[in-house]
Amino acid sequence: MFGRTLPVEMREWVCQDIVGPGGSRRYLLRWILPIVPLLLLFLLIPGPVWIPMSMMLLLLLPWIYFSVALMPIWQRHRLQQHGLDPALLGTKARARADRERAEYERRFGR
């Protein structure tokens, strides 16, 4: 069932899971936690602790970087996969931009 489409009655849950509060945090945890046990295997390498730690960081930092960089693409894909509108991703940013524009127009006119 990993990666498959959920039933139609679960669409609201999928939407809240992806774009709801904490959606980015959950996404990052889902991408980072599975690699941690593999990285911990580096601690079995004999020698000073800083060597396996630096090896772990050399793998973990790009992993996190690319996870964050690809987050909107993956979220858009998941929304489309479940038949939801991908425009849901920018709802918060559009609302913030609308508030800022209204505030600007209120202060300085049009």
LINBEL-V7055 format. One record per helix or strand of 2 or more residues. SS is the DSSP state (a for helix, b for strand). FROM is the first residue (numbers start at 1). TO is the last residue. If there is no record, write none. Layout:
SS_FROM_TO + SS_FROM_TO
//
This chain:
a_8_19 + a_23_44 + a_49_69 + a_71_81 + a_86_108
//
